[in-house]
């Protein structure tokens, strides 16, 4: 259970991807996720990184807890839970 210990690695990865031109942190979530609900489409990607996106936490919801114990759960499952 690494949880927040991965934040450093994720931040370095995003910085490198932006430097390489593979992502733009000021683009919106809608630019990267076309099926994301309308209210979330205009949120800049960087707001996910500084925790100011306004997207509700799901780690305290039963659906997320079930995913933690399910070894077959994928990133797509987590995305669906957040999207809904």
VOLO-939237 format. One record per atom (N, C-alpha, C, CB): z, x, y; residue in one letter. Coordinates in steps of 0.1 Angstrom, whole numbers, plus 5000, padded with zeros to 4 digits. Glycine has a CB too. Example, Ala and Ser with C-alpha at 12.3 -4.5 7.8 and 13.67 -1.06 7.14 Angstrom:
2
((5078; 5132; 4943); 'A')
((5078; 5123; 4955); 'A')
((5078; 5132; 4967); 'A')
((5090; 5113; 4955); 'A')
((5071; 5128; 4978); 'S')
((5071; 5137; 4989); 'S')
((5079; 5129; 5000); 'S')
((5057; 5141; 4994); 'S')
END
This chain:
84
((5000; 5008; 4988); 'X')
((5000; 5000; 5000); 'X')
((5000; 5009; 5012); 'X')
((5012; 4991; 5000); 'X')
((4988; 5012; 5017); 'X')
((4987; 5020; 5029); 'X')
((4989; 5013; 5042); 'X')
((4974; 5027; 5029); 'X')
((4984; 5001; 5043); 'X')
((4985; 4993; 5055); 'X')
((4982; 5001; 5068); 'X')
((4999; 4987; 5056); 'X')
((4991; 5002; 5077); 'X')
((4988; 5008; 5090); 'X')
((4985; 5023; 5089); 'X')
((5000; 5006; 5099); 'X')
((4987; 5029; 5079); 'X')
((4984; 5044; 5077); 'X')
((4969; 5046; 5078); 'X')
((4990; 5049; 5064); 'X')
((4961; 5036; 5075); 'X')
((4947; 5038; 5076); 'X')
((4941; 5036; 5090); 'X')
((4940; 5027; 5067); 'X')
((4949; 5032; 5100); 'X')
((4944; 5030; 5113); 'X')
((4938; 5043; 5119); 'X')
((4955; 5025; 5122); 'X')
((4944; 5054; 5117); 'X')
((4939; 5066; 5122); 'X')
((4925; 5069; 5116); 'X')
((4949; 5078; 5119); 'X')
((4924; 5068; 5103); 'X')
((4911; 5070; 5097); 'X')
((4900; 5061; 5102); 'X')
((4912; 5070; 5082); 'X')
((4904; 5048; 5103); 'X')
((4894; 5038; 5108); 'X')
((4890; 5041; 5122); 'X')
((4900; 5024; 5107); 'X')
((4899; 5045; 5131); 'X')
((4896; 5048; 5145); 'X')
((4886; 5060; 5145); 'X')
((4908; 5051; 5153); 'X')
((4889; 5070; 5138); 'X')
((4881; 5082; 5137); 'X')
((4867; 5079; 5132); 'X')
((4887; 5093; 5129); 'X')
((4866; 5070; 5122); 'X')
((4853; 5066; 5117); 'X')
((4845; 5058; 5127); 'X')
((4855; 5057; 5104); 'X')
((4851; 5049; 5134); 'X')
((4844; 5041; 5145); 'X')
((4840; 5050; 5156); 'X')
((4853; 5030; 5150); 'X')
((4848; 5060; 5160); 'X')
((4844; 5069; 5171); 'X')
((4832; 5077; 5166); 'X')
((4855; 5078; 5174); 'X')
((4832; 5081; 5154); 'X')
((4821; 5089; 5149); 'X')
((4808; 5081; 5148); 'X')
((4824; 5095; 5135); 'X')
((4809; 5069; 5142); 'X')
((4798; 5060; 5141); 'X')
((4792; 5057; 5155); 'X')
((4802; 5047; 5134); 'X')
((4800; 5055; 5165); 'X')
((4795; 5053; 5179); 'X')
((4788; 5065; 5184); 'X')
((4806; 5048; 5188); 'X')
((4794; 5077; 5182); 'X')
((4788; 5089; 5186); 'X')
((4774; 5091; 5180); 'X')
((4797; 5101; 5183); 'X')
((4773; 5087; 5167); 'X')
((4760; 5089; 5160); 'X')
((4750; 5077; 5164); 'X')
((4762; 5088; 5145); 'X')
((4754; 5068; 5172); 'X')
((4746; 5057; 5176); 'X')
((4744; 5046; 5166); 'X')
((4732; 5062; 5179); 'X')
((4753; 5046; 5156); 'X')
((4751; 5036; 5145); 'X')
((4758; 5023; 5149); 'X')
((4757; 5041; 5132); 'X')
((4768; 5023; 5158); 'X')
((4775; 5011; 5163); 'X')
((4777; 5013; 5178); 'X')
((4788; 5008; 5155); 'X')
((4779; 5002; 5185); 'X')
((4783; 5003; 5199); 'X')
((4796; 4994; 5200); 'X')
((4772; 4997; 5208); 'X')
((4806; 5001; 5204); 'X')
((4819; 4994; 5205); 'X')
((4820; 4983; 5215); 'X')
((4830; 5004; 5208); 'X')
((4811; 4983; 5225); 'X')
((4810; 4972; 5235); 'X')
((4801; 4961; 5231); 'X')
((4806; 4978; 5248); 'X')
((4794; 4962; 5220); 'X')
((4787; 4950; 5215); 'X')
((4796; 4939; 5210); 'X')
((4777; 4954; 5204); 'X')
((4791; 4927; 5209); 'X')
((4800; 4916; 5205); 'X')
((4800; 4915; 5190); 'X')
((4796; 4903; 5212); 'X')
((4810; 4908; 5185); 'X')
((4811; 4905; 5171); 'X')
((4799; 4897; 5166); 'X')
((4824; 4897; 5168); 'X')
((4794; 4888; 5175); 'X')
((4782; 4881; 5171); 'X')
((4770; 4890; 5169); 'X')
((4779; 4871; 5182); 'X')
((4769; 4902; 5175); 'X')
((4758; 4911; 5173); 'X')
((4759; 4917; 5159); 'X')
((4759; 4922; 5183); 'X')
((4771; 4918; 5153); 'X')
((4772; 4923; 5140); 'X')
((4774; 4913; 5129); 'X')
((4784; 4933; 5140); 'X')
((4779; 4901; 5133); 'X')
((4782; 4891; 5123); 'X')
((4776; 4878; 5127); 'X')
((4798; 4889; 5121); 'X')
((4763; 4875; 5124); 'X')
((4757; 4864; 5129); 'X')
((4762; 4850; 5125); 'X')
((4742; 4864; 5125); 'X')
((4770; 4850; 5114); 'X')
((4776; 4838; 5109); 'X')
((4790; 4835; 5114); 'X')
((4775; 4837; 5094); 'X')
((4795; 4844; 5123); 'X')
((4808; 4842; 5128); 'X')
((4809; 4830; 5136); 'X')
((4813; 4855; 5136); 'X')
((4821; 4822; 5136); 'X')
((4822; 4810; 5144); 'X')
((4819; 4813; 5159); 'X')
((4836; 4804; 5142); 'X')
((4814; 4803; 5166); 'X')
((4810; 4805; 5180); 'X')
((4821; 4810; 5189); 'X')
((4806; 4791; 5185); 'X')
((4833; 4806; 5188); 'X')
((4843; 4811; 5198); 'X')
((4846; 4826; 5196); 'X')
((4856; 4804; 5196); 'X')
((4843; 4832; 5184); 'X')
((4845; 4846; 5182); 'X')
((4833; 4855; 5185); 'X')
((4849; 4848; 5168); 'X')
((4821; 4849; 5187); 'X')
((4809; 4856; 5188); 'X')
((4809; 4865; 5201); 'X')
((4797; 4847; 5189); 'X')
((4816; 4862; 5211); 'X')
((4815; 4869; 5224); 'X')
((4826; 4880; 5225); 'X')
((4816; 4860; 5235); 'X')
((4834; 4881; 5215); 'X')
((4845; 4892; 5215); 'X')
((4839; 4905; 5213); 'X')
((4856; 4889; 5204); 'X')
((4841; 4915; 5222); 'X')
((4836; 4928; 5221); 'X')
((4843; 4935; 5208); 'X')
((4838; 4937; 5233); 'X')
((4835; 4943; 5201); 'X')
((4840; 4950; 5189); 'X')
((4853; 4958; 5192); 'X')
((4829; 4959; 5183); 'X')
((4853; 4965; 5203); 'X')
((4864; 4973; 5206); 'X')
((4878; 4966; 5207); 'X')
((4862; 4981; 5219); 'X')
((4877; 4953; 5210); 'X')
((4889; 4945; 5211); 'X')
((4896; 4943; 5197); 'X')
((4886; 4931; 5216); 'X')
((4888; 4945; 5186); 'X')
((4895; 4945; 5173); 'X')
((4903; 4958; 5171); 'X')
((4884; 4945; 5162); 'X')
((4898; 4969; 5177); 'X')
((4905; 4981; 5176); 'X')
((4918; 4982; 5184); 'X')
((4896; 4993; 5180); 'X')
((4918; 4976; 5196); 'X')
((4930; 4976; 5204); 'X')
((4939; 4964; 5203); 'X')
((4926; 4979; 5218); 'X')
((4936; 4956; 5193); 'X')
((4944; 4944; 5190); 'X')
((4945; 4934; 5201); 'X')
((4958; 4948; 5186); 'X')
((4934; 4932; 5209); 'X')
((4933; 4922; 5220); 'X')
((4922; 4912; 5217); 'X')
((4931; 4929; 5233); 'X')
((4918; 4910; 5205); 'X')
((4907; 4901; 5202); 'X')
((4911; 4886; 5203); 'X')
((4901; 4904; 5188); 'X')
((4924; 4884; 5200); 'X')
((4929; 4870; 5200); 'X')
((4927; 4864; 5186); 'X')
((4921; 4862; 5210); 'X')
((4921; 4871; 5177); 'X')
((4919; 4866; 5163); 'X')
((4933; 4865; 5156); 'X')
((4909; 4874; 5155); 'X')
((4936; 4854; 5151); 'X')
((4949; 4852; 5144); 'X')
((4952; 4862; 5133); 'X')
((4951; 4838; 5140); 'X')
((4964; 4866; 5131); 'X')
((4967; 4874; 5119); 'X')
((4967; 4866; 5107); 'X')
((4982; 4880; 5121); 'X')
((4962; 4871; 5096); 'X')
((4961; 4864; 5084); 'X')
((4971; 4870; 5073); 'X')
((4947; 4863; 5078); 'X')
((4976; 4881; 5076); 'X')
((4984; 4888; 5066); 'X')
((4997; 4880; 5062); 'X')
((4988; 4902; 5071); 'X')
((5001; 4871; 5070); 'X')
((5013; 4863; 5067); 'X')
((5009; 4849; 5061); 'X')
((5021; 4861; 5079); 'X')
((4996; 4847; 5058); 'X')
((4992; 4835; 5052); 'X')
((4991; 4836; 5037); 'X')
((4978; 4831; 5058); 'X')
((4994; 4825; 5030); 'X')
((4993; 4825; 5015); 'X')
((4980; 4830; 5009); 'X')
((4996; 4811; 5010); 'X')
((4969; 4826; 5016); 'X')
((4956; 4830; 5010); 'X')
((4954; 4845; 5010); 'X')
((4944; 4824; 5019); 'X')
((4959; 4852; 5020); 'X')
((4959; 4867; 5021); 'X')
((4968; 4873; 5010); 'X')
((4962; 4872; 5035); 'X')
((4980; 4867; 5009); 'X')
((4989; 4872; 4999); 'X')
((4983; 4871; 4985); 'X')
((5002; 4864; 4999); 'X')
((4976; 4860; 4982); 'X')
((4969; 4859; 4969); 'X')
((4958; 4870; 4967); 'X')
((4963; 4845; 4968); 'X')
((4951; 4873; 4978); 'X')
((4941; 4883; 4977); 'X')
((4947; 4897; 4974); 'X')
((4933; 4884; 4990); 'X')
((4959; 4900; 4979); 'X')
((4965; 4913; 4976); 'X')
((4968; 4915; 4962); 'X')
((4978; 4914; 4984); 'X')
((4972; 4904; 4955); 'X')
((4975; 4905; 4941); 'X')
((4963; 4903; 4932); 'X')
((4985; 4895; 4937); 'X')
((4951; 4900; 4937); 'X')
((4939; 4898; 4930); 'X')
((4930; 4910; 4931); 'X')
((4931; 4885; 4935); 'X')
((4929; 4918; 4920); 'X')
((4921; 4930; 4920); 'X')
((4906; 4928; 4921); 'X')
((4924; 4938; 4907); 'X')
((4902; 4915; 4920); 'X')
((4888; 4913; 4921); 'X')
((4884; 4908; 4935); 'X')
((4883; 4902; 4911); 'X')
((4894; 4906; 4944); 'X')
((4892; 4902; 4958); 'X')
((4884; 4913; 4965); 'X')
((4905; 4899; 4965); 'X')
((4875; 4909; 4974); 'X')
((4866; 4918; 4981); 'X')
((4868; 4917; 4996); 'X')
((4852; 4916; 4977); 'X')
((4861; 4926; 5003); 'X')
((4861; 4925; 5018); 'X')
((4855; 4912; 5022); 'X')
((4853; 4937; 5024); 'X')
((4845; 4907; 5014); 'X')
((4839; 4894; 5017); 'X')
((4849; 4883; 5017); 'X')
((4827; 4891; 5008); 'X')
((4858; 4883; 5007); 'X')
((4868; 4873; 5006); 'X')
((4878; 4873; 5018); 'X')
((4877; 4875; 4993); 'X')
((4881; 4885; 5023); 'X')
((4889; 4887; 5035); 'X')
((4882; 4881; 5047); 'X')
((4894; 4902; 5037); 'X')
((4869; 4885; 5048); 'X')
((4861; 4880; 5060); 'X')
((4861; 4865; 5060); 'X')
((4847; 4886; 5059); 'X')
((4859; 4859; 5048); 'X')
((4858; 4844; 5048); 'X')
((4872; 4838; 5052); 'X')
((4855; 4839; 5033); 'X')
((4883; 4844; 5048); 'X')
((4896; 4839; 5052); 'X')
((4898; 4840; 5067); 'X')
((4907; 4847; 5044); 'X')
((4894; 4851; 5073); 'X')
((4895; 4853; 5087); 'X')
((4886; 4843; 5095); 'X')
((4892; 4867; 5091); 'X')
((4873; 4842; 5090); 'X')
((4863; 4833; 5096); 'X')
((4868; 4819; 5097); 'X')
((4850; 4834; 5089); 'X')
((4874; 4814; 5086); 'X')
((4878; 4800; 5085); 'X')
((4891; 4798; 5093); 'X')
((4881; 4796; 5071); 'X')
END
